[in-house]
Amino acid sequence: MSRHIVLIEDEPNIAEAIRFLLTRDGWKVDVHGTGSDAVEVIQAANPDLVILDLMLPGKSGLEVIQELRAVRDMQA
C-alpha cells in the first residue's frame, strides 16, 4: 500500500529536509509552496496525511484548514 503525504511549506530548505526524511522512510511526498491553492492541491491528491505550515503566502494554514473542514461538512 502506498503512503502519500502532501507537504505545504513555503521555505524550500525546510520542505526539502522534510521531503528527504519522509521519502527515505517510504512515503511519496508532494511538496507545494503556497496557501492560495492548497485546498485544491490537497483535494486533488487525496493524501493519507497533510503537513501544513501555518504561515504561508496567499492564505494561512489556519484558513486552509477552515476551508477543508467546510468542504468536508458540506459533503457529509
NUTIKE-954638 format. One line per field, with one value per residue: residue number from 1; chain; x negated, y, z of N, C-alpha, C, O, CB in turn. Coordinates in steps of 0.05 Angstrom, whole numbers, plus 5000, padded with zeros to 4 digits. Glycine has a CB too. Layout:
num: c(NUM | ...)
cadena: c(A | ...)
n.px: c(X | ...)
n.py: c(Y | ...)
n.pz: c(Z | ...)
ca.px: c(X | ...)
ca.py: c(Y | ...)
ca.pz: c(Z | ...)
c.px: c(X | ...)
c.py: c(Y | ...)
c.pz: c(Z | ...)
o.px: c(X | ...)
o.py: c(Y | ...)
o.pz: c(Z | ...)
cb.px: c(X | ...)
cb.py: c(Y | ...)
cb.pz: c(Z | ...)
This chain:
num: c(1 | 2 | 3 | 4 | 5 | 6 | 7 | 8 | 9 | 10 | 11 | 12 | 13 | 14 | 15 | 16 | 17 | 18 | 19 | 20 | 21 | 22 | 23 | 24 | 25 | 26 | 27 | 28 | 29 | 30 | 31 | 32 | 33 | 34 | 35 | 36 | 37 | 38 | 39 | 40 | 41 | 42 | 43 | 44 | 45 | 46 | 47 | 48 | 49 | 50 | 51 | 52 | 53 | 54 | 55 | 56 | 57 | 58 | 59 | 60 | 61 | 62 | 63 | 64 | 65 | 66 | 67 | 68 | 69 | 70 | 71 | 72 | 73 | 74 | 75 | 76)
cadena: c(A | A | A | A | A | A | A | A | A | A | A | A | A | A | A | A | A | A | A | A | A | A | A | A | A | A | A | A | A | A | A | A | A | A | A | A | A | A | A | A | A | A | A | A | A | A | A | A | A | A | A | A | A | A | A | A | A | A | A | A | A | A | A | A | A | A | A | A | A | A | A | A | A | A | A | A)
n.px: c(4983 | 4989 | 4961 | 4979 | 4963 | 4981 | 4944 | 4946 | 4909 | 4872 | 4818 | 4761 | 4715 | 4732 | 4776 | 4749 | 4716 | 4755 | 4782 | 4740 | 4729 | 4779 | 4787 | 4744 | 4762 | 4802 | 4847 | 4889 | 4881 | 4912 | 4895 | 4916 | 4918 | 4951 | 5006 | 5051 | 5075 | 5077 | 5119 | 5145 | 5102 | 5094 | 5144 | 5144 | 5101 | 5114 | 5089 | 5057 | 5039 | 5030 | 4982 | 4978 | 4957 | 4965 | 4956 | 4962 | 4953 | 5005 | 5050 | 5064 | 5044 | 5083 | 5129 | 5132 | 5143 | 5194 | 5223 | 5219 | 5247 | 5297 | 5312 | 5312 | 5354 | 5397 | 5400 | 5416)
n.py: c(4977 | 5044 | 5100 | 5166 | 5234 | 5303 | 5359 | 5423 | 5476 | 5535 | 5549 | 5532 | 5502 | 5478 | 5448 | 5413 | 5384 | 5358 | 5329 | 5296 | 5264 | 5238 | 5212 | 5177 | 5142 | 5115 | 5142 | 5174 | 5238 | 5299 | 5364 | 5430 | 5501 | 5546 | 5578 | 5595 | 5561 | 5514 | 5482 | 5461 | 5432 | 5393 | 5367 | 5346 | 5311 | 5274 | 5254 | 5210 | 5237 | 5305 | 5354 | 5416 | 5481 | 5539 | 5593 | 5618 | 5641 | 5677 | 5649 | 5632 | 5574 | 5561 | 5583 | 5549 | 5500 | 5512 | 5519 | 5467 | 5437 | 5460 | 5444 | 5389 | 5385 | 5402 | 5360 | 5318)
n.pz: c(5000 | 4983 | 5014 | 5022 | 5024 | 5028 | 5029 | 5051 | 5048 | 5049 | 5054 | 5020 | 5039 | 5086 | 5067 | 5032 | 5068 | 5100 | 5061 | 5042 | 5088 | 5096 | 5047 | 5048 | 5086 | 5059 | 5042 | 4993 | 4972 | 4959 | 4947 | 4960 | 4954 | 4968 | 5001 | 4975 | 4935 | 4962 | 4983 | 4938 | 4917 | 4957 | 4957 | 4905 | 4907 | 4947 | 4997 | 5046 | 5090 | 5111 | 5116 | 5142 | 5138 | 5180 | 5169 | 5109 | 5041 | 5009 | 5033 | 5100 | 5139 | 5176 | 5152 | 5108 | 5133 | 5155 | 5108 | 5086 | 5125 | 5120 | 5068 | 5076 | 5114 | 5082 | 5047 | 5079)
ca.px: c(5000 | 4973 | 4966 | 4977 | 4964 | 4978 | 4929 | 4950 | 4887 | 4861 | 4789 | 4750 | 4697 | 4748 | 4791 | 4731 | 4708 | 4778 | 4786 | 4719 | 4733 | 4803 | 4782 | 4726 | 4778 | 4821 | 4870 | 4890 | 4886 | 4917 | 4890 | 4929 | 4907 | 4968 | 5032 | 5073 | 5090 | 5071 | 5143 | 5148 | 5080 | 5099 | 5167 | 5137 | 5082 | 5127 | 5066 | 5061 | 5031 | 5022 | 4966 | 4986 | 4945 | 4985 | 4951 | 4958 | 4962 | 5031 | 5070 | 5052 | 5051 | 5109 | 5150 | 5134 | 5157 | 5222 | 5236 | 5221 | 5268 | 5323 | 5317 | 5319 | 5381 | 5417 | 5402 | 5427)
ca.py: c(5000 | 5068 | 5121 | 5191 | 5259 | 5329 | 5378 | 5451 | 5491 | 5555 | 5551 | 5509 | 5485 | 5462 | 5429 | 5392 | 5367 | 5341 | 5311 | 5276 | 5245 | 5221 | 5194 | 5156 | 5123 | 5102 | 5159 | 5190 | 5265 | 5321 | 5390 | 5453 | 5523 | 5569 | 5571 | 5605 | 5539 | 5489 | 5466 | 5447 | 5412 | 5372 | 5352 | 5331 | 5289 | 5255 | 5241 | 5198 | 5256 | 5331 | 5370 | 5443 | 5504 | 5558 | 5619 | 5613 | 5663 | 5674 | 5641 | 5619 | 5546 | 5560 | 5587 | 5525 | 5480 | 5520 | 5512 | 5438 | 5428 | 5470 | 5426 | 5363 | 5387 | 5404 | 5333 | 5299)
ca.pz: c(5000 | 4980 | 5034 | 5007 | 5040 | 5015 | 5046 | 5043 | 5062 | 5031 | 5056 | 5005 | 5054 | 5105 | 5051 | 5022 | 5091 | 5108 | 5038 | 5042 | 5110 | 5092 | 5024 | 5057 | 5101 | 5042 | 5036 | 4969 | 4983 | 4941 | 4960 | 4949 | 4969 | 4974 | 5013 | 4958 | 4922 | 4977 | 4986 | 4913 | 4915 | 4976 | 4948 | 4881 | 4914 | 4966 | 5010 | 5072 | 5110 | 5102 | 5134 | 5133 | 5151 | 5187 | 5156 | 5081 | 5024 | 4996 | 5052 | 5122 | 5143 | 5190 | 5132 | 5092 | 5149 | 5157 | 5082 | 5083 | 5142 | 5108 | 5046 | 5088 | 5126 | 5061 | 5035 | 5098)
c.px: c(4982 | 4981 | 4959 | 4981 | 4964 | 4966 | 4933 | 4930 | 4874 | 4831 | 4776 | 4732 | 4712 | 4763 | 4773 | 4722 | 4730 | 4783 | 4766 | 4723 | 4757 | 4800 | 4764 | 4741 | 4801 | 4846 | 4867 | 4898 | 4889 | 4913 | 4903 | 4922 | 4925 | 4994 | 5055 | 5089 | 5085 | 5096 | 5147 | 5127 | 5085 | 5122 | 5160 | 5119 | 5094 | 5106 | 5075 | 5056 | 5024 | 5005 | 4968 | 4972 | 4967 | 4981 | 4943 | 4965 | 4989 | 5054 | 5057 | 5060 | 5077 | 5132 | 5154 | 5149 | 5187 | 5236 | 5240 | 5244 | 5296 | 5331 | 5326 | 5347 | 5402 | 5421 | 5415 | 5458)
c.py: c(5025 | 5088 | 5148 | 5215 | 5283 | 5347 | 5406 | 5468 | 5510 | 5559 | 5527 | 5491 | 5467 | 5440 | 5406 | 5374 | 5348 | 5320 | 5289 | 5255 | 5226 | 5202 | 5171 | 5134 | 5111 | 5117 | 5171 | 5218 | 5285 | 5347 | 5412 | 5477 | 5546 | 5559 | 5578 | 5582 | 5513 | 5471 | 5449 | 5425 | 5388 | 5355 | 5335 | 5307 | 5267 | 5240 | 5227 | 5217 | 5283 | 5344 | 5399 | 5464 | 5524 | 5585 | 5614 | 5638 | 5657 | 5667 | 5626 | 5589 | 5543 | 5564 | 5562 | 5503 | 5487 | 5513 | 5482 | 5427 | 5437 | 5451 | 5399 | 5363 | 5389 | 5377 | 5313 | 5299)
c.pz: c(5000 | 5002 | 5021 | 5026 | 5022 | 5036 | 5035 | 5060 | 5042 | 5033 | 5043 | 5021 | 5073 | 5089 | 5041 | 5044 | 5098 | 5086 | 5038 | 5064 | 5106 | 5068 | 5032 | 5072 | 5085 | 5034 | 5008 | 4979 | 4960 | 4957 | 4945 | 4966 | 4975 | 4986 | 4995 | 4944 | 4936 | 4980 | 4961 | 4909 | 4932 | 4966 | 4924 | 4888 | 4931 | 4982 | 5036 | 5095 | 5097 | 5124 | 5124 | 5151 | 5158 | 5173 | 5127 | 5065 | 5012 | 5015 | 5075 | 5124 | 5158 | 5171 | 5115 | 5107 | 5151 | 5130 | 5078 | 5101 | 5131 | 5085 | 5056 | 5099 | 5105 | 5047 | 5053 | 5098)
o.px: c(4963 | 5004 | 4937 | 5000 | 4949 | 4977 | 4924 | 4935 | 4865 | 4819 | 4778 | 4733 | 4704 | 4764 | 4781 | 4720 | 4725 | 4787 | 4772 | 4722 | 4755 | 4808 | 4768 | 4733 | 4818 | 4863 | 4845 | 4918 | 4872 | 4925 | 4901 | 4921 | 4915 | 5003 | 5077 | 5113 | 5088 | 5093 | 5153 | 5132 | 5082 | 5121 | 5168 | 5121 | 5086 | 5105 | 5098 | 5068 | 5013 | 5013 | 4961 | 4976 | 4987 | 5001 | 4920 | 4982 | 4995 | 5076 | 5039 | 5080 | 5092 | 5153 | 5176 | 5166 | 5204 | 5259 | 5260 | 5259 | 5315 | 5354 | 5345 | 5362 | 5424 | 5443 | 5425 | 5470)
o.py: c(5027 | 5091 | 5152 | 5216 | 5283 | 5350 | 5412 | 5472 | 5501 | 5572 | 5505 | 5467 | 5444 | 5417 | 5383 | 5349 | 5324 | 5297 | 5265 | 5231 | 5202 | 5179 | 5148 | 5111 | 5097 | 5107 | 5178 | 5222 | 5287 | 5351 | 5414 | 5474 | 5565 | 5537 | 5567 | 5584 | 5491 | 5447 | 5425 | 5403 | 5365 | 5330 | 5312 | 5286 | 5244 | 5215 | 5231 | 5215 | 5283 | 5344 | 5405 | 5464 | 5526 | 5598 | 5608 | 5654 | 5634 | 5679 | 5610 | 5581 | 5524 | 5551 | 5556 | 5490 | 5469 | 5504 | 5473 | 5409 | 5421 | 5444 | 5387 | 5344 | 5378 | 5371 | 5292 | 5284)
o.pz: c(5016 | 5009 | 5011 | 5041 | 5002 | 5058 | 5013 | 5084 | 5020 | 5016 | 5052 | 5017 | 5077 | 5098 | 5042 | 5040 | 5103 | 5092 | 5034 | 5058 | 5110 | 5070 | 5023 | 5072 | 5097 | 5021 | 5000 | 4992 | 4942 | 4977 | 4921 | 4991 | 4987 | 4982 | 4999 | 4942 | 4924 | 4979 | 4963 | 4900 | 4924 | 4967 | 4922 | 4875 | 4930 | 4981 | 5046 | 5117 | 5075 | 5148 | 5102 | 5175 | 5143 | 5166 | 5121 | 5074 | 5005 | 5013 | 5070 | 5113 | 5153 | 5174 | 5108 | 5096 | 5149 | 5131 | 5069 | 5092 | 5133 | 5082 | 5046 | 5095 | 5109 | 5037 | 5043 | 5113)
cb.px: c(5019 | 4977 | 4948 | 4997 | 4941 | 5006 | 4899 | 4980 | 4866 | 4874 | 4781 | 4735 | 4677 | 4768 | 4804 | 4707 | 4700 | 4803 | 4786 | 4692 | 4737 | 4827 | 4770 | 4704 | 4790 | 4829 | 4875 | 4910 | 4862 | 4945 | 4859 | 4961 | 4885 | 4973 | 5035 | 5063 | 5081 | 5061 | 5168 | 5147 | 5053 | 5105 | 5190 | 5123 | 5058 | 5145 | 5045 | 5043 | 5007 | 5047 | 4935 | 5016 | 4923 | 4985 | 4929 | 4975 | 4941 | 5030 | 5092 | 5058 | 5029 | 5110 | 5144 | 5105 | 5145 | 5224 | 5220 | 5195 | 5265 | 5321 | 5292 | 5299 | 5382 | 5408 | 5375 | 5418)
cb.py: c(5000 | 5081 | 5116 | 5191 | 5260 | 5340 | 5370 | 5460 | 5471 | 5581 | 5553 | 5520 | 5502 | 5480 | 5443 | 5405 | 5385 | 5358 | 5326 | 5290 | 5260 | 5239 | 5211 | 5168 | 5136 | 5077 | 5181 | 5179 | 5274 | 5319 | 5394 | 5449 | 5532 | 5585 | 5586 | 5624 | 5537 | 5497 | 5484 | 5466 | 5426 | 5383 | 5371 | 5349 | 5301 | 5236 | 5261 | 5173 | 5245 | 5349 | 5360 | 5446 | 5518 | 5563 | 5634 | 5589 | 5668 | 5652 | 5623 | 5633 | 5533 | 5581 | 5612 | 5514 | 5479 | 5550 | 5524 | 5424 | 5440 | 5499 | 5423 | 5355 | 5411 | 5424 | 5323 | 5305)
cb.pz: c(5024 | 4953 | 5060 | 4985 | 5060 | 5005 | 5049 | 5047 | 5074 | 5036 | 5086 | 4982 | 5069 | 5121 | 5027 | 5009 | 5115 | 5113 | 5011 | 5047 | 5136 | 5088 | 5001 | 5075 | 5126 | 5055 | 5057 | 4947 | 5000 | 4928 | 4962 | 4947 | 4955 | 4949 | 5039 | 4938 | 4893 | 5004 | 4991 | 4889 | 4922 | 5004 | 4941 | 4861 | 4928 | 4950 | 5017 | 5075 | 5127 | 5096 | 5135 | 5135 | 5134 | 5217 | 5172 | 5071 | 5002 | 4976 | 5039 | 5149 | 5159 | 5213 | 5115 | 5085 | 5178 | 5163 | 5059 | 5091 | 5171 | 5099 | 5028 | 5110 | 5144 | 5040 | 5026 | 5126)
